[in-house]
Amino acid sequence: MPIPLRQMIGVGAYVVKQHLLGRKRYPLVLMLEPLFRCNLACAGCGKIDYPAEILNQRISVKDALAAAEECGAPVVSIAGGEPLLHKELPEIVEGLIKQGRFVYLCTNALLMEKKMGDYKPSPYFTWSVHLDGSKEEHDKSVCQQGVYEKAVEAIKKAKDAGFRCNINCTFFDGTDPERAAKFFDDVMAMGVDGITVSPGYAYERAPDQQHFLNRKRTKQLFRDIFRRGMNGKKWEFSQSSLFLDFLAGNQTYACTPWANPTRNVFGWQRPCYLLGEGYAKTFKELMEDTAWDNYGVGNYEKCADCMVHSGFEGTAVRDAIQNPLKALKVSLKGVRVEGEMAPEISLEKQRKAEYVFSRHVEQAMDQIKHEKELAKSGKRPAAAE
């Protein structure tokens, strides 16, 4: 089972409660980034393009647990950067589990075997290992040889030790459907509990800007992949059936970025995990003061090609609650891979992209400098490094 029964019941009850309370916007998964620093420099990643002073910042155990309490999401995905570089991460994970949250620790697996003893198998804890395809594709994606083999070995060790283990993969333009389907076969044979899959998002600061999929190519790619696996039923996905149906072009969904709010070293990121267009000091401020209607497909140029799970899984879950028979039908029959695709959202009225990355970096650098000056004066400690 890709998702533990306990998690399915807990998250399902939480979502139903939000609907009964009439809440239009609510969090489903907290995207917690305790640091940006990584031990890889992937060509398609825009998360590590910061000065060393910012890469040295860490979210404390206290602030990480407070963020989870403040947000209230039943699931926490710990990402980055490479989270295992955070020395206090075991305490963060333990604290989140004590809060009753389901934790997915995302890692490139380079440090996974070394750090595995710091964690305990639990239905509340899952290793989420980054693999973007077979050995050739993955090592090319992460720009380093030997990473795939190290990740596969770590997965085997984790399963032998009794851990739950997923893989998360991102597909880019040029992905071969046949090889992608074979890759899914391979990871299932490894004994992983589930697959999280998504098309790559065009991070504006990513070194490689040539291999991001547009929406039309994304839909055809996933149809071609699912066709090779019994309409997707051959593999276990840790995602909703309607999100997979959306990837194949069968659902017209708007983005619901508040379902996956992000807390990182800057604060609460606006509007989502993928776009850093401002930061709120509190979760309440994020939810109440963000101009949500300014973002999403059809609203903002940067969002035009996005079909990433962090933006649309929440939409699919809401749809499943409102239309359970539709969700059940896709689960039983698989994803439709033939016929006309669902209508696309018009881009005619989307606003132009704004490029504000440099401004946020400058503000963060000023804040770090200010805190260091205060620490020297003895008024308060500097930010963790």
C-alpha distance (Angstrom), angle and dihedral (degrees) to the residues before:
residue distance angle dihedral
M1 . . .
P2 3.86 . .
I3 3.81 92.6 .
P4 3.84 121.3 37.1
L5 3.81 114.1 -112.0
R6 3.80 88.7 -124.2
Q7 3.79 90.2 57.3
M8 3.81 93.3 45.6
I9 3.80 91.1 52.9
G10 3.80 94.6 42.9
V11 3.80 96.4 47.1
G12 3.80 92.0 40.8
A13 3.80 91.7 53.2
Y14 3.80 90.3 47.7
V15 3.82 92.8 51.7
V16 3.80 93.3 46.4
K17 3.80 89.2 50.5
Q18 3.81 91.4 53.7
H19 3.80 90.4 51.7
L20 3.80 93.1 47.5
L21 3.80 88.7 51.4
G22 3.80 88.7 52.1
R23 3.81 95.3 -122.0
K24 3.78 111.8 165.8
R25 3.79 94.5 -167.0
Y26 3.78 125.9 32.5
P27 3.82 135.8 149.7
L28 3.77 121.2 -105.6
V29 3.81 103.4 172.1
L30 3.80 125.6 21.1
M31 3.80 110.0 -142.5
L32 3.80 101.3 -149.4
E33 3.80 116.7 -169.3
P34 3.81 106.7 -176.4
L35 3.82 91.0 179.7
F36 3.81 141.2 -1.4
R37 3.80 98.4 -141.7
C38 3.79 116.5 109.5
N39 3.80 137.8 -177.9
L40 3.82 90.8 -136.1
A41 3.82 132.2 55.9
C42 3.81 104.7 -150.2
A43 3.80 116.6 -166.2
G44 3.80 93.6 -131.8
C45 3.81 96.8 47.4
G46 3.78 124.6 99.8
K47 3.80 96.1 178.2
I48 3.81 101.0 91.8
D49 3.79 101.4 48.5
Y50 3.81 95.7 113.3
P51 3.82 136.9 110.4
A52 3.81 116.2 -93.0
E53 3.81 91.2 -105.6
I54 3.81 89.8 63.2
L55 3.80 94.5 40.0
N56 3.82 86.9 55.9
Q57 3.80 92.7 58.1
R58 3.81 119.8 105.6
I59 3.80 134.3 -170.7
S60 3.80 108.4 -123.4
V61 3.79 123.5 -125.1
K62 3.80 89.5 -111.2
D63 3.81 94.0 51.8
A64 3.80 93.5 44.3
L65 3.80 93.0 53.3
A66 3.79 91.7 42.8
A67 3.81 90.0 52.8
A68 3.80 90.6 53.9
E69 3.80 91.7 49.0
E70 3.79 92.1 46.1
C71 3.79 92.5 49.0
G72 3.79 98.1 40.6
A73 3.82 96.7 -157.5
P74 3.82 112.3 154.9
V75 3.83 92.9 -138.1
V76 3.81 128.6 52.5
S77 3.79 122.0 -164.3
I78 3.80 109.9 -163.7
A79 3.77 108.6 -153.0
G80 3.79 138.2 149.9
G81 3.01 141.0 110.0
E82 3.76 98.3 -29.6
P83 3.83 106.2 -38.1
L84 3.81 94.0 -159.8
L85 3.81 88.3 70.2
H86 3.83 87.4 69.9
K87 3.81 106.7 95.9
E88 3.80 93.6 -153.0
L89 3.79 96.4 46.9
P90 3.84 94.5 109.5
E91 3.82 88.6 58.8
I92 3.79 90.9 48.7
V93 3.80 92.3 50.6
E94 3.80 92.6 46.2
G95 3.79 91.1 49.1
L96 3.81 93.0 49.5
I97 3.80 91.5 50.5
K98 3.80 90.3 49.6
Q99 3.81 86.5 55.5
G100 3.81 87.4 57.8
R101 3.81 96.1 -109.2
F102 3.78 127.1 142.8
V103 3.80 108.6 -122.5
Y104 3.79 127.4 -154.2
L105 3.80 111.8 -170.8
C106 3.81 108.9 -156.9
T107 3.79 114.2 -152.6
N108 3.79 141.3 160.2
A109 3.85 85.0 -136.4
L110 3.81 97.1 -126.7
L111 3.81 89.2 120.3
M112 3.80 97.9 25.5
E113 3.82 99.6 101.9
K114 3.80 91.8 45.2
K115 3.81 93.0 49.6
M116 3.81 99.4 36.0
G117 3.79 93.3 97.4
D118 3.81 90.2 62.7
Y119 3.82 90.5 68.8
K120 3.79 135.7 58.6
P121 3.82 128.9 -139.7
S122 3.80 109.6 -103.5
P123 3.81 138.8 155.8
Y124 3.82 83.8 -121.3
F125 3.81 94.4 57.1
T126 3.81 130.8 67.7
W127 3.78 131.5 173.5
S128 3.81 108.5 -135.1
V129 3.79 106.8 -160.6
H130 3.78 120.6 -162.7
L131 3.81 112.8 -126.2
D132 3.81 121.3 156.6
G133 3.78 97.6 -171.1
S134 3.78 138.3 -56.5
K135 3.79 123.0 -19.4
E136 3.80 95.0 -79.5
E137 3.81 96.1 45.5
H138 3.77 96.1 42.0
D139 3.80 98.0 46.9
K140 3.79 88.7 48.1
S141 3.81 90.7 49.9
V142 3.81 93.6 51.9
C143 3.81 93.3 39.3
Q144 3.81 94.4 -127.0
Q145 3.78 133.4 95.4
G146 3.79 121.3 -125.8
V147 3.82 97.5 25.6
Y148 3.81 94.4 111.2
E149 3.79 93.6 54.4
K150 3.79 91.6 47.2
A151 3.81 90.7 50.4
V152 3.81 92.6 49.1
E153 3.79 91.4 50.4
A154 3.82 90.8 49.0
I155 3.81 90.8 50.8
K156 3.82 90.8 52.8
K157 3.81 91.3 49.0
A158 3.80 91.2 48.5
K159 3.81 93.0 50.5
D160 3.81 91.5 46.7
A161 3.81 88.6 52.5
G162 3.81 91.8 53.6
F163 3.81 99.8 -104.1
R164 3.77 126.1 142.9
C165 3.79 108.3 -118.4
N166 3.81 131.9 -171.0
I167 3.76 130.7 176.9
N168 3.79 122.5 -135.8
C169 3.78 117.0 -156.2
T170 3.77 135.4 -176.7
F171 3.78 122.1 -156.1
F172 3.79 123.3 -151.6
D173 3.78 135.3 -168.0
G174 3.79 110.2 -66.8
T175 3.81 94.7 37.5
D176 3.80 109.3 148.5
P177 3.84 110.4 -132.6
E178 3.80 93.0 -147.5
R179 3.79 92.8 52.8
A180 3.82 91.2 43.8
A181 3.82 90.9 53.5
K182 3.81 90.2 48.2
F183 3.81 88.6 50.2
F184 3.81 90.2 54.5
D185 3.82 88.7 50.6
D186 3.81 89.9 51.1
V187 3.81 96.3 50.7
M188 3.80 91.5 46.6
A189 3.80 87.6 53.6
M190 3.82 88.4 53.7
G191 3.80 87.6 63.3
V192 3.80 98.4 -113.6
D193 3.79 114.8 165.0
G194 3.79 96.4 -133.4
I195 3.78 150.1 -18.9
T196 3.78 127.8 -118.4
V197 3.79 110.4 -163.2
S198 3.78 133.5 -178.4
P199 3.79 141.2 159.2
G200 3.79 113.7 -107.7
Y201 3.78 118.8 -94.1
A202 3.81 117.2 -132.7
Y203 3.80 99.8 -116.7
E204 3.78 105.3 -162.3
R205 3.82 91.5 -137.0
A206 3.81 97.1 45.8
P207 3.83 113.0 122.4
D208 3.83 92.4 -133.6
Q209 3.81 112.2 57.0
Q210 3.81 96.4 161.2
H211 3.81 102.0 76.2
F212 3.80 106.8 54.1
L213 3.80 116.1 120.0
N214 3.79 123.3 -123.9
R215 3.79 117.6 -139.7
K216 3.81 96.5 -99.0
R217 3.80 93.1 52.7
T218 3.81 90.9 43.3
K219 3.79 92.6 56.9
Q220 3.78 94.2 47.0
L221 3.80 92.0 46.2
F222 3.80 93.1 54.6
R223 3.80 92.2 44.9
D224 3.79 88.6 53.4
I225 3.81 91.8 48.2
F226 3.80 96.9 45.2
R227 3.81 90.3 46.9
R228 3.80 87.7 64.1
G229 3.80 93.0 53.4
M230 3.82 108.0 49.6
N231 3.80 90.8 -80.6
G232 3.80 88.8 -51.0
K233 3.81 95.4 -52.3
K234 3.80 92.1 108.6
W235 3.80 91.1 73.4
E236 3.81 134.7 52.1
F237 3.80 114.3 -120.7
S238 3.80 125.2 -169.5
Q239 3.79 88.4 -145.2
S240 3.78 135.2 84.6
S241 3.79 119.0 -86.2
L242 3.80 90.8 -124.0
F243 3.81 92.5 55.6
L244 3.82 89.0 54.4
D245 3.80 88.0 47.6
F246 3.81 88.0 52.0
L247 3.81 91.3 52.8
A248 3.81 88.5 55.6
G249 3.81 91.4 53.9
N250 3.80 98.6 -105.4
Q251 3.80 99.1 116.7
T252 3.81 131.5 52.7
Y253 3.78 103.7 -143.5
A254 3.78 132.6 173.2
C255 3.78 118.6 -144.2
T256 3.82 119.7 -97.1
P257 3.83 102.2 -167.5
W258 3.81 94.2 170.0
A259 3.81 88.5 68.6
N260 3.82 88.7 71.2
P261 3.83 106.2 34.0
T262 3.79 117.9 -176.6
R263 3.81 127.5 -136.6
N264 3.80 116.1 -172.3
V265 3.81 139.3 151.0
F266 3.82 90.6 -69.6
G267 3.82 95.4 52.2
W268 3.82 130.4 -105.9
Q269 3.80 106.6 -8.5
R270 3.81 121.2 -130.9
P271 2.93 125.6 -108.5
C272 3.81 102.8 -13.1
Y273 3.79 150.1 -33.0
L274 3.81 90.8 -78.1
L275 3.81 101.6 45.7
G276 3.80 124.0 52.1
E277 3.81 101.3 -165.2
G278 3.77 97.7 142.8
Y279 3.78 141.7 -27.0
A280 3.79 135.3 -118.8
K281 3.79 123.9 -150.1
T282 3.81 94.2 -139.4
F283 3.79 137.1 27.2
K284 3.79 89.5 -119.6
E285 3.78 90.3 55.9
L286 3.81 90.5 48.3
M287 3.80 92.8 52.9
E288 3.79 98.2 41.0
D289 3.80 103.7 35.3
T290 3.81 103.5 38.0
A291 3.82 114.5 105.0
W292 3.81 92.3 -131.1
D293 3.80 94.1 174.9
N294 3.80 89.7 63.6
Y295 3.80 90.9 68.2
G296 3.77 138.9 59.3
V297 3.79 135.9 58.9
G298 3.80 109.3 -35.1
N299 3.80 92.3 18.2
Y300 3.81 104.8 64.0
E301 3.79 132.8 27.9
K302 3.82 94.4 -134.8
C303 3.81 89.9 57.8
A304 3.81 96.6 50.2
D305 3.81 97.7 104.3
C306 3.79 100.0 28.4
M307 3.80 119.2 126.8
V308 3.81 97.1 151.4
H309 3.81 120.7 147.8
S310 3.81 92.4 -123.8
G311 3.80 88.4 65.2
F312 3.80 102.6 34.7
E313 3.82 109.2 26.9
G314 3.80 89.3 79.9
T315 3.81 89.4 52.8
A316 3.79 90.9 50.7
V317 3.82 92.0 49.4
R318 3.80 91.2 50.8
D319 3.81 89.7 49.7
A320 3.81 90.6 49.9
I321 3.81 91.2 53.5
Q322 3.79 91.5 48.7
N323 3.81 94.7 41.4
P324 3.82 107.7 28.0
L325 3.80 94.4 162.6
K326 3.80 91.3 56.5
A327 3.79 90.5 50.9
L328 3.81 91.5 46.9
K329 3.80 91.3 50.8
V330 3.81 92.1 54.8
S331 3.81 90.7 45.7
L332 3.80 91.9 53.1
K333 3.81 101.1 37.6
G334 3.78 99.4 30.7
V335 3.78 130.5 -129.8
R336 3.79 116.8 -36.3
V337 3.81 109.2 -115.7
E338 3.80 101.3 176.6
G339 3.78 135.7 57.9
E340 3.77 134.7 36.6
M341 3.78 118.9 -21.2
A342 3.80 123.8 -125.9
P343 3.83 116.5 -90.8
E344 3.79 115.4 -83.8
I345 3.80 124.2 -126.4
S346 3.80 111.5 -103.8
L347 3.80 117.1 -111.2
E348 3.80 95.0 -163.1
K349 3.81 95.4 105.3
Q350 3.80 100.1 37.3
R351 3.79 115.9 128.8
K352 3.77 121.8 -121.0
A353 3.78 120.5 -93.0
E354 3.78 119.1 -94.8
Y355 3.79 119.3 -148.8
V356 3.78 108.1 -147.6
F357 3.81 102.5 145.6
S358 3.82 94.6 107.8
R359 3.79 92.5 50.6
H360 3.79 92.5 53.6
V361 3.79 91.3 48.2
E362 3.80 90.8 51.2
Q363 3.81 91.2 49.9
A364 3.80 91.2 49.0
M365 3.80 91.8 49.0
D366 3.81 90.7 50.4
Q367 3.82 89.8 51.0
I368 3.82 92.5 49.6
K369 3.81 90.5 49.3
H370 3.81 90.7 48.8
E371 3.82 92.7 50.3
K372 3.79 91.6 49.4
E373 3.80 90.8 51.4
L374 3.80 90.3 50.6
A375 3.81 90.3 49.0
K376 3.79 91.2 53.0
S377 3.79 89.7 51.5
G378 3.81 90.1 51.5
K379 3.79 94.6 -118.9
R380 3.83 97.1 116.8
P381 3.83 139.2 -17.1
A382 3.78 121.6 -90.1
A383 3.78 121.9 -110.1
A384 3.79 113.1 -80.3
E385 3.76 116.3 -86.1
